[in-house]
Amino acid sequence: MQRFDKYWLGILLGLLLPALVCYLYVERMNLWYVFQNINMWHTSVTTKLLTVSIFPNMALLFLFYTTDTFRLAKGVMIGALPYVLAAIWFST
């Protein structure tokens, strides 16, 4: 696991995993119709969707901290930062 302990890999995982979870959540709940017909990008639903999509990063963070790959964990935290900032932005 130590050979994968790189910042850039953590940042990549931190950016892609929430986007994938968000896409799968919208696809599973069939929210495409709602996003196309109602302007939901400025409501609390977007904040909740972004917040839910960040949860898998917390699981990765726990996994990487327990396996002592701290650079990878820091990269995941940095990669999740845009999603956290977007959730805060849409909540105001």
Number of C-alpha atoms within 10 A of each C-alpha: 8 11 6 12 18 16 19 17 17 28 21 16 21 29 22 16 20 23 16 12 18 18 15 13 15 16 11 10 8 11 12 12 9 11 13 9 8 8 9 13 11 12 12 14 13 17 22 13 17 22 17 15 22 22 15 14 22 15 11 19 22 13 13 20 15 11 12 14 20 18 20 26 29 21 23 27 21 18 24 25 16 13 20 16 12 14 20 13 11 16 14 9
